[in-house]
Amino acid sequence: MSAPNLSKFLTPNPLGVRELNFRALGTKCHVKIRLESERQALQFAADTLDWIKNFEEKYSRYLDTSLVSKINEAAGQSWIETDDDAEQLGDPLISGAGADPDSDHTTNEEEFIWGTDPLAADGGRTPSIAASAAQIFLSFTADAASG
């Protein structure tokens, strides 16, 4: 992954949105960031690039040293030790879009949409939707704004 000079490339557009463009996992990546200060945006971008670098080092099929490359190299010949993260990613009952690993009756896909934690029962943080002949009702709990 190539890391750009963040302050040079994170100039906000008229709506305050900054766009971070880079290459990772063999493709072009784009992250749009809208935060109040340049410092927050730079920190978010740096944290994002660090997370992606670690993810790529572990899971990229383009790096000979990654876990995925080691698994592919050993296929049919020997076992490869993995960690809990890799085990969960490989288990569709935990990481599949329709899975509900925390048994809160909300799928991983729904948890992603609503920004909740798929591994922790959220106790009513997901929305409820009801419809009548002329109206649709959406109710949800949101965190209070800070700052």
N, C-alpha and C positions, 0 to 999 in steps of 0.2 A: 504494500500500500504506500502511495506517495502522499506525504503531508504538505499541504500548501502553507504559505506564510499567512496565518489567520487574519491579522489586522488588515492586510492588503485586500483580501478577498471577501471580507465580511462587511462591506459597506451597505448600509440599509437602503432599500428602495423608498419611494415616497410614502409607502404604507408602513415603514419600519421593519420590513421583512429582510433578513439577511440570508443569503444562500451560500451554502458551503458545498463545493463541487470537488470530488476526488475520485480516484480509482481504487477499488478494493474487490477482492474475490473475483477478479477477472472481468469486472464490468464498471461502467460509469455509475457513480453514486451522487445523489443530490439530497441535501438536508436543508430544509427551510427553518429559520430560527426567528422568532419574534420575542424579544425580551426587552425590558426597559432600558438597560444600560449596555454600553459596548463591553464593559468588563464582564457582565453576566453572559453575554453572547459569546465572548471569547472563551470563557470558562466552559460553557456548554459545548462549544465546538471542540475544545481540547479534550474534554471528557468523552465526547462521542468518538473522536478519532482514536483515543486510547482504547475504548471498548472494542471498536471494530478491529483495531490492530491485534488485540488479544484473541478475539473471535477468529480472525483470519489465520493467525498462527496455529490455532488449535484445529480448525475445521476446513480450511481451504484444501481443495483437491489439487491446487496449483503449487503447493509447497511440499517438497519431499519430506519435511520434518513434521508435518501436521498429523494429527491422530487419524484423520480420514485416509491420508496416504499410507500410513502404517497399516491400517486395517486392510486397505486394498492390496498392499504388497504381501500381506500374510494370508490373504484369502485362500481357504482350503488347505493351508499348511500348518498354521499355528494360531493360538489364541493371542489376543492383544488385551492388555489390561486397560479398562476405561474408568472414568470417575462417575460420580452421581449425575452430573450434568449430561454427559454423553448417554448414560443409561436412560435418563428421562426423555431425551430427544429421540431416542430410538424406540420408545414405547408409545404406540398410538393411543393407549388407554390413559396416558398421562399428558402427552403433548399434542395429540390429534385435535383438529378444530372442533370436533363434536364431543370431545372428552370432557369430563367433569371431575378432575382429580381431587377437589376439595369437597365434593358431594353437597354443594349448595344450590343445586338445580339450575346452574348457569354454566353453559358450555365455555370452553376456552375462547371460542370465537366471540361470544357475547362478552366475556370478560375483557377481551382485547378492545372491543368497540367501546365499552363503558369505562375503560381505564381502571378496572379492578384487578386484584391479584388472583390468578387462577389457582394458586396453591394455598389460599387462605379463605375460608368461608367468610363472606362479607356481610352477612346478616342484613339483607334488605337494601343494599346499596345499588342494586340493579333496578332499572325502571320497571314500572308496570304500565301496560297499555290496555285501554278499554275503548270500546267503540259503541256508539249508538247509531240510530238511523242517520243523524245529521252531524255528529261530532266525533272526534277522536280525542281521547284523554291520555296524556302522558304525565306520569308523576315519578319523581326521583328525588333522592337526597343528594345534595351537593355540599362540598366543603365551603365554609365562609371564606371570602376573599381576605387576603392578608396584605398588609402594607399600606 
